Amino acid sequence: MRRLITLLLLTATSILAAPKVYFSPKGGCTQALVSEINKAKREIRVQAYSFTSVPIFTALVEAYKRGVDVSVILDRVSTRNVV
């Protein structure tokens, strides 16, 4: 069963733009998130029940390495299977 993921991407340059909707898997959601993470200059805040995406994890680590303040909040039970 496919999950519908609605993703609202707000960046400094697109705050007035229309929301974008992506489907997952194979609907461009991961690439859209990675693209926005790569644009971050100051901070990234993530809150999720679970987290298993290697490309998103890698992008978050790279953002942290370039000085972006990255915070991730996960459900306690789901952190057993974190990337």
BAFIZA-699208 format. One record per atom (N, C-alpha, C, O): residue number from 1; chain; residue in one letter; atom name; x, y, z. Coordinates in steps of 0.05 Angstrom, whole numbers, plus 5000, padded with zeros to 4 digits. Atoms other than C-alpha are relative to their C-alpha. Example, Ala and Ser with C-alpha at 12.3 -4.5 7.8 and 13.67 -1.06 7.14 Angstrom:
BEGIN
+-----+----+----+----+------+------+------+
|   i | ch | aa | at |    x |    y |    z |
+-----+----+----+----+------+------+------+
|   1 |  A |  A |  N | 5018 | 4976 | 5000 |
|   1 |  A |  A | CA | 5246 | 4910 | 5156 |
|   1 |  A |  A |  C | 5018 | 5024 | 5000 |
|   1 |  A |  A |  O | 5039 | 5024 | 5013 |
|   2 |  A |  S |  N | 4984 | 4976 | 4999 |
|   2 |  A |  S | CA | 5273 | 4979 | 5143 |
|   2 |  A |  S |  C | 4985 | 5022 | 5014 |
|   2 |  A |  S |  O | 4995 | 5044 | 5018 |
+-----+----+----+----+------+------+------+
***
This chain:
BEGIN
+-----+----+----+----+------+------+------+
|   i | ch | aa | at |    x |    y |    z |
+-----+----+----+----+------+------+------+
|   1 |  A |  M |  N | 5017 | 4976 | 5000 |
|   1 |  A |  M | CA | 5000 | 5000 | 5000 |
|   1 |  A |  M |  C | 5018 | 5025 | 5000 |
|   1 |  A |  M |  O | 5036 | 5028 | 5017 |
|   2 |  A |  R |  N | 4984 | 4976 | 5002 |
|   2 |  A |  R | CA | 5028 | 5066 | 4980 |
|   2 |  A |  R |  C | 4991 | 5021 | 5020 |
|   2 |  A |  R |  O | 4967 | 5023 | 5026 |
|   3 |  A |  R |  N | 5006 | 4978 | 4981 |
|   3 |  A |  R | CA | 5031 | 5122 | 5030 |
|   3 |  A |  R |  C | 5001 | 5026 | 4985 |
|   3 |  A |  R |  O | 5018 | 5031 | 4968 |
|   4 |  A |  L |  N | 5000 | 4973 | 5012 |
|   4 |  A |  L | CA | 5013 | 5191 | 5009 |
|   4 |  A |  L |  C | 5014 | 5018 | 5019 |
|   4 |  A |  L |  O | 5006 | 5021 | 5042 |
|   5 |  A |  I |  N | 4985 | 4981 | 4983 |
|   5 |  A |  I | CA | 5062 | 5241 | 5035 |
|   5 |  A |  I |  C | 4996 | 5028 | 4988 |
|   5 |  A |  I |  O | 5003 | 5033 | 4965 |
|   6 |  A |  T |  N | 5003 | 4973 | 5008 |
|   6 |  A |  T | CA | 5044 | 5313 | 5031 |
|   6 |  A |  T |  C | 5023 | 5016 | 5012 |
|   6 |  A |  T |  O | 5027 | 5015 | 5036 |
|   7 |  A |  L |  N | 4976 | 4986 | 4991 |
|   7 |  A |  L | CA | 5105 | 5356 | 5035 |
|   7 |  A |  L |  C | 4997 | 5029 | 4993 |
|   7 |  A |  L |  O | 4994 | 5037 | 4970 |
|   8 |  A |  L |  N | 5000 | 4971 | 5004 |
|   8 |  A |  L | CA | 5104 | 5430 | 5045 |
|   8 |  A |  L |  C | 5028 | 5010 | 5005 |
|   8 |  A |  L |  O | 5038 | 5009 | 5027 |
|   9 |  A |  L |  N | 4973 | 4991 | 4998 |
|   9 |  A |  L | CA | 5171 | 5459 | 5030 |
|   9 |  A |  L |  C | 5000 | 5030 | 5001 |
|   9 |  A |  L |  O | 4991 | 5044 | 4983 |
|  10 |  A |  L |  N | 4999 | 4971 | 4997 |
|  10 |  A |  L | CA | 5182 | 5529 | 5056 |
|  10 |  A |  L |  C | 5029 | 5008 | 5003 |
|  10 |  A |  L |  O | 5043 | 5000 | 5023 |
|  11 |  A |  T |  N | 4973 | 4990 | 4998 |
|  11 |  A |  T | CA | 5248 | 5562 | 5043 |
|  11 |  A |  T |  C | 4998 | 5031 | 4998 |
|  11 |  A |  T |  O | 4977 | 5042 | 4991 |
|  12 |  A |  A |  N | 4999 | 4971 | 5002 |
|  12 |  A |  A | CA | 5269 | 5634 | 5044 |
|  12 |  A |  A |  C | 4991 | 5010 | 4972 |
|  12 |  A |  A |  O | 4979 | 5031 | 4970 |
|  13 |  A |  T |  N | 5006 | 4991 | 5027 |
|  13 |  A |  T | CA | 5261 | 5638 | 4969 |
|  13 |  A |  T |  C | 4972 | 4991 | 4990 |
|  13 |  A |  T |  O | 4961 | 5002 | 4971 |
|  14 |  A |  S |  N | 5025 | 5010 | 5010 |
|  14 |  A |  S | CA | 5196 | 5599 | 4963 |
|  14 |  A |  S |  C | 4977 | 5003 | 5020 |
|  14 |  A |  S |  O | 4956 | 4990 | 5017 |
|  15 |  A |  I |  N | 5020 | 4998 | 4980 |
|  15 |  A |  I | CA | 5156 | 5622 | 5023 |
|  15 |  A |  I |  C | 4973 | 5010 | 4989 |
|  15 |  A |  I |  O | 4952 | 5003 | 5001 |
|  16 |  A |  L |  N | 5025 | 4991 | 5012 |
|  16 |  A |  L | CA | 5104 | 5655 | 4978 |
|  16 |  A |  L |  C | 4991 | 4982 | 4978 |
|  16 |  A |  L |  O | 4969 | 4987 | 4966 |
|  17 |  A |  A |  N | 5007 | 5018 | 5021 |
|  17 |  A |  A | CA | 5103 | 5599 | 4928 |
|  17 |  A |  A |  C | 4979 | 4980 | 5009 |
|  17 |  A |  A |  O | 4975 | 4976 | 5033 |
|  18 |  A |  A |  N | 5020 | 5020 | 4993 |
|  18 |  A |  A | CA | 5048 | 5547 | 4925 |
|  18 |  A |  A |  C | 5013 | 4975 | 5012 |
|  18 |  A |  A |  O | 5035 | 4968 | 5005 |
|  19 |  A |  P |  N | 4989 | 5025 | 4988 |
|  19 |  A |  P | CA | 5057 | 5484 | 4967 |
|  19 |  A |  P |  C | 5004 | 4979 | 4978 |
|  19 |  A |  P |  O | 4991 | 4980 | 4957 |
|  20 |  A |  K |  N | 4994 | 5021 | 5019 |
|  20 |  A |  K | CA | 5086 | 5424 | 4930 |
|  20 |  A |  K |  C | 4992 | 4974 | 5013 |
|  20 |  A |  K |  O | 4996 | 4970 | 5037 |
|  21 |  A |  V |  N | 5009 | 5026 | 4990 |
|  21 |  A |  V | CA | 5058 | 5354 | 4938 |
|  21 |  A |  V |  C | 5016 | 4978 | 4986 |
|  21 |  A |  V |  O | 5020 | 4978 | 4962 |
|  22 |  A |  Y |  N | 4984 | 5022 | 5010 |
|  22 |  A |  Y | CA | 5101 | 5292 | 4930 |
|  22 |  A |  Y |  C | 4988 | 4974 | 5010 |
|  22 |  A |  Y |  O | 4977 | 4973 | 5032 |
|  23 |  A |  F |  N | 5009 | 5026 | 4992 |
|  23 |  A |  F | CA | 5083 | 5218 | 4933 |
|  23 |  A |  F |  C | 5025 | 4983 | 5006 |
|  23 |  A |  F |  O | 5047 | 4988 | 4996 |
|  24 |  A |  S |  N | 4978 | 5017 | 4993 |
|  24 |  A |  S | CA | 5126 | 5164 | 4963 |
|  24 |  A |  S |  C | 4990 | 4971 | 5000 |
|  24 |  A |  S |  O | 4967 | 4967 | 5007 |
|  25 |  A |  P |  N | 4974 | 4997 | 5011 |
|  25 |  A |  P | CA | 5158 | 5119 | 4944 |
|  25 |  A |  P |  C | 4999 | 5007 | 4970 |
|  25 |  A |  P |  O | 4977 | 5006 | 4958 |
|  26 |  A |  K |  N | 4997 | 4994 | 5029 |
|  26 |  A |  K | CA | 5181 | 5137 | 4873 |
|  26 |  A |  K |  C | 4984 | 5024 | 4991 |
|  26 |  A |  K |  O | 4976 | 5025 | 4967 |
|  27 |  A |  G |  N | 5015 | 4976 | 5008 |
|  27 |  A |  G | CA | 5144 | 5203 | 4873 |
|  27 |  A |  G |  C | 5016 | 5026 | 5003 |
|  27 |  A |  G |  O | 5005 | 5047 | 5000 |
|  28 |  A |  G |  N | 4983 | 4976 | 4998 |
|  28 |  A |  G | CA | 5203 | 5250 | 4883 |
|  28 |  A |  G |  C | 5003 | 5011 | 5027 |
|  28 |  A |  G |  O | 5016 | 5032 | 5031 |
|  29 |  A |  C |  N | 4999 | 4989 | 4973 |
|  29 |  A |  C | CA | 5194 | 5260 | 4957 |
|  29 |  A |  C |  C | 5028 | 5002 | 5012 |
|  29 |  A |  C |  O | 5037 | 5022 | 5022 |
|  30 |  A |  T |  N | 4973 | 5001 | 4989 |
|  30 |  A |  T | CA | 5264 | 5239 | 4978 |
|  30 |  A |  T |  C | 5018 | 5021 | 4987 |
|  30 |  A |  T |  O | 5032 | 5036 | 5000 |
|  31 |  A |  Q |  N | 4983 | 4981 | 5014 |
|  31 |  A |  Q | CA | 5298 | 5280 | 4924 |
|  31 |  A |  Q |  C | 4993 | 5029 | 5007 |
|  31 |  A |  Q |  O | 5010 | 5046 | 5009 |
|  32 |  A |  A |  N | 5009 | 4973 | 4992 |
|  32 |  A |  A | CA | 5256 | 5341 | 4942 |
|  32 |  A |  A |  C | 5011 | 5008 | 5027 |
|  32 |  A |  A |  O | 5020 | 5030 | 5031 |
|  33 |  A |  L |  N | 4989 | 4995 | 4973 |
|  33 |  A |  L | CA | 5276 | 5336 | 5015 |
|  33 |  A |  L |  C | 5030 | 5004 | 4999 |
|  33 |  A |  L |  O | 5040 | 5023 | 5012 |
|  34 |  A |  V |  N | 4971 | 4998 | 5002 |
|  34 |  A |  V | CA | 5349 | 5325 | 4999 |
|  34 |  A |  V |  C | 5008 | 5027 | 4987 |
|  34 |  A |  V |  O | 5027 | 5040 | 4996 |
|  35 |  A |  S |  N | 4994 | 4974 | 5013 |
|  35 |  A |  S | CA | 5348 | 5386 | 4953 |
|  35 |  A |  S |  C | 4996 | 5023 | 5019 |
|  35 |  A |  S |  O | 5013 | 5041 | 5020 |
|  36 |  A |  E |  N | 5005 | 4979 | 4981 |
|  36 |  A |  E | CA | 5318 | 5430 | 5007 |
|  36 |  A |  E |  C | 5021 | 4999 | 5023 |
|  36 |  A |  E |  O | 5030 | 5021 | 5032 |
|  37 |  A |  I |  N | 4979 | 5003 | 4980 |
|  37 |  A |  I | CA | 5367 | 5403 | 5059 |
|  37 |  A |  I |  C | 5026 | 5012 | 4990 |
|  37 |  A |  I |  O | 5040 | 5026 | 5005 |
|  38 |  A |  N |  N | 4975 | 4989 | 5012 |
|  38 |  A |  N | CA | 5425 | 5420 | 5012 |
|  38 |  A |  N |  C | 5000 | 5030 | 4998 |
|  38 |  A |  N |  O | 5021 | 5042 | 4997 |
|  39 |  A |  K |  N | 5002 | 4971 | 5001 |
|  39 |  A |  K | CA | 5400 | 5492 | 5008 |
|  39 |  A |  K |  C | 5001 | 5014 | 5027 |
|  39 |  A |  K |  O | 5006 | 5038 | 5028 |
|  40 |  A |  A |  N | 5001 | 4989 | 4973 |
|  40 |  A |  A | CA | 5396 | 5502 | 5083 |
|  40 |  A |  A |  C | 5027 | 5014 | 5007 |
|  40 |  A |  A |  O | 5048 | 5004 | 5001 |
|  41 |  A |  K |  N | 4976 | 4985 | 4992 |
|  41 |  A |  K | CA | 5444 | 5554 | 5111 |
|  41 |  A |  K |  C | 5002 | 5004 | 5030 |
|  41 |  A |  K |  O | 5024 | 5006 | 5041 |
|  42 |  A |  R |  N | 5000 | 4994 | 4972 |
|  42 |  A |  R | CA | 5423 | 5564 | 5183 |
|  42 |  A |  R |  C | 4991 | 4977 | 5018 |
|  42 |  A |  R |  O | 5005 | 4970 | 5037 |
|  43 |  A |  E |  N | 5010 | 5020 | 4983 |
|  43 |  A |  E | CA | 5380 | 5510 | 5213 |
|  43 |  A |  E |  C | 4981 | 4981 | 4986 |
|  43 |  A |  E |  O | 4968 | 4988 | 4966 |
|  44 |  A |  I |  N | 5019 | 5020 | 5010 |
|  44 |  A |  I | CA | 5341 | 5446 | 5199 |
|  44 |  A |  I |  C | 4988 | 4987 | 5024 |
|  44 |  A |  I |  O | 5002 | 4979 | 5043 |
|  45 |  A |  R |  N | 5015 | 5013 | 4978 |
|  45 |  A |  R | CA | 5288 | 5417 | 5245 |
|  45 |  A |  R |  C | 4984 | 4977 | 4988 |
|  45 |  A |  R |  O | 4969 | 4981 | 4969 |
|  46 |  A |  V |  N | 5014 | 5024 | 5010 |
|  46 |  A |  V | CA | 5262 | 5346 | 5234 |
|  46 |  A |  V |  C | 4986 | 4988 | 5023 |
|  46 |  A |  V |  O | 4997 | 4984 | 5045 |
|  47 |  A |  Q |  N | 5015 | 5015 | 4980 |
|  47 |  A |  Q | CA | 5207 | 5312 | 5273 |
|  47 |  A |  Q |  C | 4986 | 4978 | 4984 |
|  47 |  A |  Q |  O | 4971 | 4983 | 4965 |
|  48 |  A |  A |  N | 5011 | 5023 | 5015 |
|  48 |  A |  A | CA | 5186 | 5242 | 5251 |
|  48 |  A |  A |  C | 4996 | 4977 | 5019 |
|  48 |  A |  A |  O | 5009 | 4975 | 5040 |
|  49 |  A |  Y |  N | 5004 | 5025 | 4984 |
|  49 |  A |  Y | CA | 5159 | 5177 | 5279 |
|  49 |  A |  Y |  C | 5023 | 4981 | 4996 |
|  49 |  A |  Y |  O | 5034 | 4970 | 5015 |
|  50 |  A |  S |  N | 4977 | 5017 | 5006 |
|  50 |  A |  S | CA | 5212 | 5137 | 5244 |
|  50 |  A |  S |  C | 5017 | 5012 | 4978 |
|  50 |  A |  S |  O | 5008 | 5031 | 4964 |
|  51 |  A |  F |  N | 4981 | 4988 | 5019 |
|  51 |  A |  F | CA | 5272 | 5151 | 5199 |
|  51 |  A |  F |  C | 5018 | 4979 | 4990 |
|  51 |  A |  F |  O | 5034 | 4967 | 5004 |
|  52 |  A |  T |  N | 4984 | 5022 | 5012 |
|  52 |  A |  T | CA | 5303 | 5102 | 5151 |
|  52 |  A |  T |  C | 5013 | 5008 | 4973 |
|  52 |  A |  T |  O | 5026 | 4991 | 4961 |
|  53 |  A |  S |  N | 4990 | 4992 | 5026 |
|  53 |  A |  S | CA | 5323 | 5142 | 5089 |
|  53 |  A |  S |  C | 5030 | 5007 | 5001 |
|  53 |  A |  S |  O | 5038 | 5027 | 5014 |
|  54 |  A |  V |  N | 4971 | 4995 | 5001 |
|  54 |  A |  V | CA | 5398 | 5138 | 5076 |
|  54 |  A |  V |  C | 5007 | 5026 | 4985 |
|  54 |  A |  V |  O | 5024 | 5041 | 4995 |
|  55 |  A |  P |  N | 4994 | 4974 | 5014 |
|  55 |  A |  P | CA | 5398 | 5196 | 5025 |
|  55 |  A |  P |  C | 4994 | 5024 | 5018 |
|  55 |  A |  P |  O | 5009 | 5044 | 5018 |
|  56 |  A |  I |  N | 5007 | 4978 | 4983 |
|  56 |  A |  I | CA | 5362 | 5242 | 5074 |
|  56 |  A |  I |  C | 5020 | 5002 | 5024 |
|  56 |  A |  I |  O | 5028 | 5024 | 5031 |
|  57 |  A |  F |  N | 4981 | 5001 | 4978 |
|  57 |  A |  F | CA | 5407 | 5220 | 5132 |
|  57 |  A |  F |  C | 5027 | 5012 | 4991 |
|  57 |  A |  F |  O | 5039 | 5028 | 5005 |
|  58 |  A |  T |  N | 4975 | 4990 | 5010 |
|  58 |  A |  T | CA | 5469 | 5234 | 5089 |
|  58 |  A |  T |  C | 4999 | 5030 | 4995 |
|  58 |  A |  T |  O | 5018 | 5044 | 5002 |
|  59 |  A |  A |  N | 5002 | 4971 | 5004 |
|  59 |  A |  A | CA | 5444 | 5303 | 5069 |
|  59 |  A |  A |  C | 4999 | 5015 | 5026 |
|  59 |  A |  A |  O | 5011 | 5036 | 5028 |
|  60 |  A |  L |  N | 5001 | 4987 | 4974 |
|  60 |  A |  L | CA | 5430 | 5320 | 5142 |
|  60 |  A |  L |  C | 5028 | 5001 | 5012 |
|  60 |  A |  L |  O | 5036 | 5021 | 5024 |
|  61 |  A |  V |  N | 4972 | 5001 | 4990 |
|  61 |  A |  V | CA | 5501 | 5298 | 5162 |
|  61 |  A |  V |  C | 5017 | 5020 | 4985 |
|  61 |  A |  V |  O | 5033 | 5035 | 4998 |
|  62 |  A |  E |  N | 4984 | 4981 | 5015 |
|  62 |  A |  E | CA | 5531 | 5339 | 5106 |
|  62 |  A |  E |  C | 4993 | 5029 | 5007 |
|  62 |  A |  E |  O | 5010 | 5046 | 5008 |
|  63 |  A |  A |  N | 5008 | 4973 | 4991 |
|  63 |  A |  A | CA | 5490 | 5400 | 5127 |
|  63 |  A |  A |  C | 5012 | 5006 | 5027 |
|  63 |  A |  A |  O | 5022 | 5029 | 5030 |
|  64 |  A |  Y |  N | 4987 | 4996 | 4974 |
|  64 |  A |  Y | CA | 5515 | 5391 | 5198 |
|  64 |  A |  Y |  C | 5030 | 5007 | 4997 |
|  64 |  A |  Y |  O | 5040 | 5025 | 5010 |
|  65 |  A |  K |  N | 4971 | 4996 | 5004 |
|  65 |  A |  K | CA | 5587 | 5387 | 5173 |
|  65 |  A |  K |  C | 5006 | 5028 | 4988 |
|  65 |  A |  K |  O | 5028 | 5038 | 4993 |
|  66 |  A |  R |  N | 4995 | 4973 | 5012 |
|  66 |  A |  R | CA | 5579 | 5453 | 5135 |
|  66 |  A |  R |  C | 4990 | 5022 | 5019 |
|  66 |  A |  R |  O | 4989 | 5046 | 5011 |
|  67 |  A |  G |  N | 5007 | 4980 | 4980 |
|  67 |  A |  G | CA | 5555 | 5488 | 5199 |
|  67 |  A |  G |  C | 4971 | 5006 | 5004 |
|  67 |  A |  G |  O | 4964 | 5024 | 5020 |
|  68 |  A |  V |  N | 5029 | 4997 | 4996 |
|  68 |  A |  V | CA | 5479 | 5482 | 5195 |
|  68 |  A |  V |  C | 4993 | 4988 | 5027 |
|  68 |  A |  V |  O | 5002 | 4966 | 5033 |
|  69 |  A |  D |  N | 5010 | 5010 | 4975 |
|  69 |  A |  D | CA | 5445 | 5473 | 5263 |
|  69 |  A |  D |  C | 4978 | 4980 | 4994 |
|  69 |  A |  D |  O | 4956 | 4988 | 4986 |
|  70 |  A |  V |  N | 5019 | 5021 | 5006 |
|  70 |  A |  V | CA | 5410 | 5406 | 5254 |
|  70 |  A |  V |  C | 4990 | 4987 | 5025 |
|  70 |  A |  V |  O | 5005 | 4978 | 5042 |
|  71 |  A |  S |  N | 5013 | 5014 | 4978 |
|  71 |  A |  S | CA | 5360 | 5377 | 5304 |
|  71 |  A |  S |  C | 4980 | 4980 | 4990 |
|  71 |  A |  S |  O | 4965 | 4987 | 4972 |
|  72 |  A |  V |  N | 5018 | 5021 | 5009 |
|  72 |  A |  V | CA | 5322 | 5312 | 5296 |
|  72 |  A |  V |  C | 4986 | 4989 | 5025 |
|  72 |  A |  V |  O | 4999 | 4981 | 5044 |
|  73 |  A |  I |  N | 5016 | 5012 | 4978 |
|  73 |  A |  I | CA | 5266 | 5288 | 5342 |
|  73 |  A |  I |  C | 4986 | 4976 | 4988 |
|  73 |  A |  I |  O | 4971 | 4977 | 4969 |
|  74 |  A |  L |  N | 5012 | 5025 | 5009 |
|  74 |  A |  L | CA | 5244 | 5215 | 5334 |
|  74 |  A |  L |  C | 4985 | 4988 | 5024 |
|  74 |  A |  L |  O | 4990 | 4993 | 5047 |
|  75 |  A |  D |  N | 5015 | 5016 | 4980 |
|  75 |  A |  D | CA | 5195 | 5170 | 5371 |
|  75 |  A |  D |  C | 5020 | 4981 | 5013 |
|  75 |  A |  D |  O | 5036 | 4969 | 5000 |
|  76 |  A |  R |  N | 4981 | 5017 | 4985 |
|  76 |  A |  R | CA | 5232 | 5131 | 5425 |
|  76 |  A |  R |  C | 5000 | 4972 | 4990 |
|  76 |  A |  R |  O | 5021 | 4960 | 4987 |
|  77 |  A |  V |  N | 5002 | 5028 | 5009 |
|  77 |  A |  V | CA | 5207 | 5063 | 5401 |
|  77 |  A |  V |  C | 5013 | 4997 | 4973 |
|  77 |  A |  V |  O | 5026 | 4977 | 4968 |
|  78 |  A |  S |  N | 4990 | 5003 | 5027 |
|  78 |  A |  S | CA | 5226 | 5076 | 5329 |
|  78 |  A |  S |  C | 5030 | 5005 | 4997 |
|  78 |  A |  S |  O | 5042 | 4998 | 4977 |
|  79 |  A |  T |  N | 4971 | 4995 | 5002 |
|  79 |  A |  T | CA | 5298 | 5097 | 5345 |
|  79 |  A |  T |  C | 5017 | 4975 | 5000 |
|  79 |  A |  T |  O | 5041 | 4976 | 4995 |
|  80 |  A |  R |  N | 4985 | 5026 | 5001 |
|  80 |  A |  R | CA | 5318 | 5024 | 5350 |
|  80 |  A |  R |  C | 5009 | 4993 | 4972 |
|  80 |  A |  R |  O | 5029 | 4979 | 4968 |
|  81 |  A |  N |  N | 4994 | 5007 | 5028 |
|  81 |  A |  N | CA | 5319 | 5020 | 5274 |
|  81 |  A |  N |  C | 5009 | 5024 | 4984 |
|  81 |  A |  N |  O | 5005 | 5025 | 4960 |
|  82 |  A |  V |  N | 4991 | 4976 | 5014 |
|  82 |  A |  V | CA | 5349 | 5088 | 5257 |
|  82 |  A |  V |  C | 5023 | 4992 | 4982 |
|  82 |  A |  V |  O | 5038 | 4974 | 4988 |
|  83 |  A |  V |  N | 4979 | 5005 | 5019 |
|  83 |  A |  V | CA | 5396 | 5090 | 5198 |
|  83 |  A |  V |  C | 5027 | 4997 | 5013 |
|  83 |  A |  V |  O | 5047 | 4992 | 4999 |
+-----+----+----+----+------+------+------+
***
